[in-house]
Every structure is written in C-alpha cells, then in structure tokens.
C-alpha cells in the first residue's frame, strides 16, 4: 500500500481487501441479499457486495491489472460493470448487449483488465433493479504522480431509497424492502447511512481535503460544504483546473473530485441541498447530510 492509498477513506464503508501477484491486484466481490441499517430504527432488506451497500471501495494504482472475481449468491443471474473505465468488450459486464457472460446463481466469473486511467469510477450490477437495490460500489484508480496527493481523500457515494411509511413526518421502525428503482425516494444516504448516523469527515487546520462525490441514483443531487469554497480537480476521471464552486450538481452517473483547504475551523454541515433530501421521510435533520469536523 502506498501513502496515498492509505489516505483514501469511506466513512461508514469498507475498503476492499486484495492480494497482489505479478503487478495485478486480485479482488473478490460476492453479490448477496443483505440487511443494511441506515438508521437505528430503519433496516433495508437490500442487495449488496460483501455484506454491505455500497460495496467495498476497490483501489488500484494507475497501470495495474485487476482480476475481479464476482460470486453470485442471488437467486437470479447478475453481472458487473465498472462505469467510466474503458476496457475490452468481453470484460465490460453488460451481457444483455455485449459478448460478456451472465453469472448464474451459485457461479462466479473473473473480470480482467488494466486500470490505465486514474480517477474516480464506480462498479454496479448490469441489472438496473439490482443496481438500484444496492449493488454498487466505488472504484478508485490513484495516479502515479503523488505530488497531487491530499492529506485526506474521502469517498461519498449517494443513494436514495423508497420504503413504506405511514405518512410524511413519521418514521415507523422496522425492516423494509425498498421499492424497485426507488422512483419516489423518502430516505437518502451517504455510504449507506442517513444522518444522524453518518460518520463525520475529520481534518485539522491547514490540511488539504479531497472529496469524491459519486452518484448512481435516479436523481441529480446538488452537494454543498458549509464554510468552505472548493476547487473541482476531477470530473468523470478527467482532470479539471481552476473551477471554484461552493455547490455542485452531481447528475446520475457522474463523479466529481473536489479539493479545498481546511482553513475555517468548526463543525460544518456537508449535505445535499434539496430540502426533502436533508430529511428522513420529512423529519429534519436527516438524510443526505454529514459533517466536516476539525480537530485541534
């Protein structure tokens, strides 16, 4: 593990384990039914990889080869696509359209390709219903140029969920199966948690912070960090320079890397700006909200 890799964090999530052999990283993802606790009183009967949604963050260095084994423990076929990173057609993971295999229940398939481009990507099931029910995760390729390395590199993956509740402004405890495709969501998460269960991003004065926003939900989500302007340094794994913002619109399928200086101590909200998205079924504060917390 290099120094930059050790600085990549996904609050409330996990980093994928791997073994290294012949300039290649070997990962394994298991697609399965899971119980995802987004709030103490709300559990989702969802889908995930390796027991969680989003699945563990896959991290590589630019130029490495990846062997990515996917085991299917679902009761229907699946496949896996890495969004944004070009690869051979046979490894792209969309079997309904391409010459790539479906992974039948109880079977496995290993994808192999080169991480030729650095940046922020994500992986997901080729089945849109499975994808919207939790089969998604971050895929990060770090550049060889470590002069760009931040002090902290945070991944925030956005998801939205539609579950049965008695009425707006009420949360009824229980375990719920999300509605397919979550077209009218009433719960929103960063890395599988809704506020106040989201773990803060932490920093100290003077550090450089990178945040990687990833959105694979049906809707666009506008992201804002209170008390800090930020610079867009990457969009869809392409470098960007000089574009200063305080709010950014992350459309479905988009990835933005932003950086800012930790120069305004305090405890600051980090949130989606759409009013309903900052609630849990209409109860505020909640939803797509976490904190930036300074330590002395």
Secondary structure, 3 states (H helix, E strand, C coil): CCHHHHHEECCCCCECCCEEECCEEEEEEEEEEEEEEEECCEEEEEEEECCECCEEEEEEECCCEEEEEEEECCCCCECEEEECCCCCHHHCCCCCCCCCCCECCCCEEEEEEECCCCEEEEEEECCHHHHHCCCEEEEEEECCCHHHCCCEEEEEEEEEECCCCCCCCCCCCEEECCCCCCCCCCEEEECCECECCCCCEEEECCCEEEEEEEECCCCCEEEEECCCCEEEEEECCEEEEEEEECEEEECCCCEEEEEEECCCCCEEEEEECCHHHHCECCECCCECEEEEEEEC
